[in-house]
Amino acid sequence: MLGILADSIFGTHVDSIADILFWIVLAQVLLFAAVEVCIVILLRRPKDADQSTEQRSPEQSPAPSGDVAASVAAEQVAAEQVVSEQISAEQVAPQQQEAAQPAPILVDTADSHEAGVLRYDKSFVARLIQSDDWLKDRYNVLKNELLSYKGVKCRYNWKRETFKAGKKYVARLLFRGKTLCVLYPLDPETYPADSAYRAEAVNAPTLTDTPSMYRIRNEKHFKVALALLNATARELGLTRTARIPEDYYMPYEGTLQLIERGLVKRKIKSASEEAIFTRKNGDD
């Protein structure tokens, strides 16, 4: 059989057993070579596929499926919400701290109230404490001048300070708004209307013993007030004493401090009472 095959392929005639064995070995070699070639081809194909996958550009990578894209978008939205909530919390925190602080109480003004108007009823001492230094200095001089006369003593009440020599009224000091006023036991008609010493008439029932009032608004008014005080002392027959002046200066204090000391009271006035108060005293 092999001899016939060899004659047909190579044109060689096979006569001996050695030739037959040669051709058998050659056929086996060729078969093994063919098998090895097939194995090598099969082994190299996966490696080439891996290399082509690694060399593929990002643009050629397959797009994620619809479910994966939706989940990624949802995670991004959730992350943005968390960041925005943190920023909002940081912005709101200072506002909450400011809101937690107690609201300031308005002082020295009239505040609206359901039942009327809330006002701060200030005593004479409170008004003096909250006046300016110029007025405090003039008050100091006036008080030392009044107390320099023999037998003159002073006492406070809520609205004013009264000076008396025995049972005789020498003067009263009180405030009209922020203006210091001196009341004298003089007839307001004693001085003509065009006189620099012209005092206002006081018609209050509790002030009939001192019917003349003079307001101290500047240095000129202060000198007139001293002149009227000297005229009162002459009319009452008062004599001076060798008295050493004292310092009655009172440092400034806030309204809340004066409320704690009992020198200022909170009062609610009805609309009609407030109208009368404002008309009589002005907005003080």
C-alpha positions in Angstrom: 0.0 0.0 0.0 2.8 2.4 1.0 4.7 1.4 -2.1 1.8 2.3 -4.3 1.4 5.6 -2.5 5.1 6.4 -2.8 5.0 5.7 -6.5 2.1 8.0 -7.0 3.4 10.9 -4.9 7.2 10.9 -5.5 7.5 8.6 -8.5 9.7 6.3 -6.6 9.3 2.6 -6.6 9.5 0.8 -3.2 11.0 -2.6 -3.3 12.5 -3.3 0.2 11.2 -3.3 3.8 13.7 -0.5 4.7 12.1 1.8 2.2 8.7 1.0 3.7 9.9 1.8 7.3 11.4 5.1 6.0 8.2 6.2 4.6 6.3 5.2 7.7 8.6 7.3 9.9 8.3 10.2 7.5 4.5 10.1 7.6 4.6 10.1 11.4 6.9 13.1 11.5 4.7 15.0 9.1 1.6 14.1 11.2 3.3 15.2 14.4 4.4 18.5 12.7 0.8 19.1 11.6 -0.5 18.5 15.1 2.0 20.9 16.7 1.2 23.6 14.2 -2.5 23.3 15.0 -1.8 23.4 18.8 0.4 26.5 18.4 -2.4 28.3 16.4 -5.0 27.5 19.0 -2.8 28.7 21.9 -1.9 32.0 20.2 -5.5 33.0 19.4 -6.5 33.9 23.1 -3.4 36.0 23.6 -4.0 38.0 20.5 -7.6 38.6 21.7 -6.3 39.8 25.1 -3.8 42.2 23.5 -6.4 43.6 21.2 -8.7 44.3 24.2 -5.9 46.0 26.1 -5.1 48.2 23.1 -8.7 49.3 22.6 -9.2 53.0 23.3 -11.6 54.3 25.9 -13.9 55.6 23.1 -14.2 52.0 21.9 -15.2 50.6 25.3 -18.8 49.5 25.5 -21.2 51.9 27.1 -22.8 50.9 30.4 -26.3 49.5 30.3 -29.3 51.7 31.1 -29.7 50.4 34.7 -26.0 51.1 35.6 -26.2 54.7 34.1 -29.4 55.4 36.1 -27.8 54.2 39.4 -24.7 56.3 38.8 -26.8 59.4 38.1 -28.8 58.8 41.3 -25.6 58.5 43.3 -24.4 61.9 41.9 -27.7 63.6 42.7 -27.6 62.2 46.3 -24.0 63.4 46.8 -25.0 66.9 45.5 -27.9 67.0 48.0 -25.7 66.1 50.9 -23.2 68.9 50.0 -26.0 71.4 49.6 -27.5 70.4 53.0 -24.1 70.8 54.7 -23.7 74.3 53.1 -27.2 75.3 54.2 -26.6 74.1 57.7 -23.4 76.2 57.9 -25.2 79.3 56.7 -28.2 78.8 59.0 -26.2 78.1 62.1 -25.1 81.7 62.7 -28.6 82.9 62.0 -29.9 80.5 64.7 -27.3 81.8 67.1 -28.4 85.4 66.5 -32.0 84.4 66.8 -31.3 82.7 70.1 -29.9 85.9 71.6 -32.4 87.9 73.6 -33.9 90.9 71.7 -32.5 94.2 72.9 -34.9 96.4 75.0 -35.5 99.8 73.7 -34.9 102.5 76.2 -35.5 106.3 76.4 -38.3 106.0 73.9 -42.0 105.2 73.9 -42.8 101.7 72.6 -46.2 100.6 71.2 -48.2 98.2 73.3 -51.5 96.4 73.0 -53.0 98.4 75.8 -51.4 101.7 75.0 -47.8 103.0 75.0 -45.0 101.7 77.2 -43.0 104.5 78.7 -40.1 104.7 81.1 -41.0 106.8 84.1 -37.7 108.2 85.2 -37.1 109.7 88.6 -35.3 113.1 89.1 -32.1 111.3 90.1 -32.3 109.0 87.0 -32.7 112.0 84.7 -29.8 113.7 86.4 -27.6 110.7 86.0 -28.4 110.4 82.3 -27.9 114.1 81.6 -24.7 115.5 80.0 -21.7 116.7 81.9 -22.4 120.4 81.2 -25.7 120.1 83.0 -24.3 118.1 85.8 -21.7 120.8 86.4 -24.4 123.5 86.5 -26.5 121.4 88.9 -23.5 121.0 91.1 -23.0 124.8 91.3 -26.7 125.4 91.9 -26.9 122.9 94.7 -23.8 124.2 96.5 -25.2 127.8 96.1 -28.5 126.8 97.7 -26.9 124.9 100.5 -24.5 127.7 101.3 -27.4 129.7 102.9 -28.0 129.1 106.6 -30.6 126.5 107.5 -31.3 125.4 103.9 -31.7 121.6 103.6 -32.7 119.4 100.6 -34.6 116.3 100.0 -35.6 114.2 97.0 -38.8 112.8 95.8 -39.6 110.9 92.6 -40.0 114.0 90.4 -37.9 116.8 92.0 -35.5 118.0 94.6 -36.8 120.5 97.1 -34.8 123.0 99.1 -36.3 124.5 102.3 -35.1 126.8 105.1 -37.3 125.7 108.0 -40.8 125.8 106.6 -40.0 128.3 103.9 -39.5 127.0 100.3 -36.3 128.3 98.8 -36.3 126.4 95.4 -37.2 123.3 93.6 -35.3 121.5 90.9 -37.0 119.3 88.3 -36.7 118.2 84.7 -38.9 119.1 81.8 -37.8 116.6 79.2 -34.0 116.8 79.3 -34.0 120.5 80.5 -33.2 121.3 84.1 -35.7 123.8 85.6 -35.5 125.9 88.8 -38.7 126.9 90.6 -38.7 129.9 92.9 -41.1 131.3 95.5 -41.3 134.5 93.4 -44.2 136.2 91.7 -43.9 135.6 88.0 -45.5 139.0 87.4 -42.7 140.8 89.2 -40.6 141.0 86.1 -41.8 142.5 82.8 -42.4 140.3 79.8 -39.4 141.7 77.9 -37.1 141.2 80.9 -34.2 138.6 80.7 -35.4 137.5 84.2 -38.9 136.6 83.0 -39.9 133.3 84.5 -42.8 131.0 83.5 -45.9 130.8 85.7 -46.5 127.3 87.2 -50.1 126.4 87.9 -49.6 122.9 89.3 -51.5 122.4 92.6 -48.5 120.8 94.3 -46.2 123.6 93.3 -48.1 126.6 94.6 -45.2 127.5 97.0 -42.9 128.0 94.0 -45.0 129.5 91.3 -42.1 130.8 89.0 -40.1 128.4 86.8 -36.9 129.1 84.8 -35.4 126.7 82.3 -31.6 126.3 82.0 -30.8 125.6 78.3 -27.4 127.4 78.0 -24.8 129.4 80.0 -26.8 132.7 79.8 -29.9 131.0 81.3 -27.7 129.5 84.0 -26.5 133.0 85.0 -30.0 134.2 85.1 -31.0 131.2 87.3 -28.2 132.2 89.8 -29.4 135.8 89.8 -33.0 134.7 90.5 -31.7 132.5 93.3 -29.9 135.5 94.9 -33.0 137.5 94.6 -35.0 134.8 96.4 -32.4 134.6 99.2 -32.7 138.4 99.8 -36.5 138.3 99.8 -36.5 135.4 102.3 -33.8 137.1 104.4 -31.3 134.2 104.1 -27.7 134.6 105.1 -24.7 132.8 103.7 -22.4 130.5 105.7 -18.8 129.5 105.3 -19.6 126.1 103.7 -17.1 124.1 101.8 -18.6 123.1 98.4 -19.2 119.4 97.8 -19.1 117.4 94.6 -22.5 116.0 93.7 -21.5 114.6 90.3 -23.2 111.3 89.4 -21.7 109.2 86.6 -23.8 108.0 83.7 -25.8 104.7 84.0 -27.9 102.9 81.5 -31.7 102.6 81.8 -31.6 98.9 82.7 -29.2 99.6 85.5 -31.5 102.4 86.8 -34.5 100.0 86.6 -32.6 97.5 88.8 -31.9 100.3 91.3 -35.5 101.4 91.4 -34.9 104.8 89.8 -36.8 104.0 86.6 -40.3 102.4 86.3 -42.1 100.9 83.3 -45.6 102.3 82.8 -48.2 101.7 80.2 -50.3 104.7 79.2 -53.5 104.6 77.3 -53.8 106.6 74.0 -55.6 109.5 75.7 -53.1 109.6 78.6 -50.2 109.5 76.1 -51.7 112.4 74.1 -52.1 114.5 77.3 -48.5 113.6 78.4 -47.0 114.5 75.1 -48.9 117.8 74.9 -47.7 118.8 78.4 -44.1 117.6 78.4 -43.1 117.0 74.8 -41.5 113.7 73.6 -39.0 113.1 76.4 
